[in-house]
């Protein structure tokens, strides 16, 4: 049900005992909720494309200030002094979808931290990184997105499916927030909107 890091180098898996009485040293069968994991992977990779899209549309000052990656949605906070215009929101959404459809492969590598930063990988402000870091490059030879990241991702951007922005708002002074859906969540949103249009037309 959950995974935590209670101490450096220790990964603890939490779950429910459904049969028997486990003791230290016993083997345990662990399964991953595949559908939930894939939804999270889509949303996580979409945040990387969204970050790159914000740079392309708003400028390099639009940097990540926080995020949430859930199975049913994503939330992305970024530095920007004012509300985005409807045209800018459309441009960002179109940029993400266009590059998702290009079906870029994700190149995931482990590098020395200084080497990764020197080669242009983006690090999050305030985040602590070890000597060896995991880098996510989308597209090659010139990546459209290149970040340090330890999260789970799709193999190719085409796996994200449709990307829809559902909201843009203020998160704090000088920080804006975008909420969006991808994949199954985006399909369900489109279906709801079509249903509402049909009912209104009737």
Beta strands, then each sheet from edge to edge (+ up, - down):
strand 1: 2-7
strand 2: 10-14
strand 3: 64-69
strand 4: 74-79
strand 5: 106-112
strand 6: 132-138
strand 7: 145-148
strand 8: 163-172
strand 9: 175-182
sheet 1: 1+ 2-
sheet 2: 3+ 4- 9+ 8-
sheet 3: 5+ 6- 7+
end
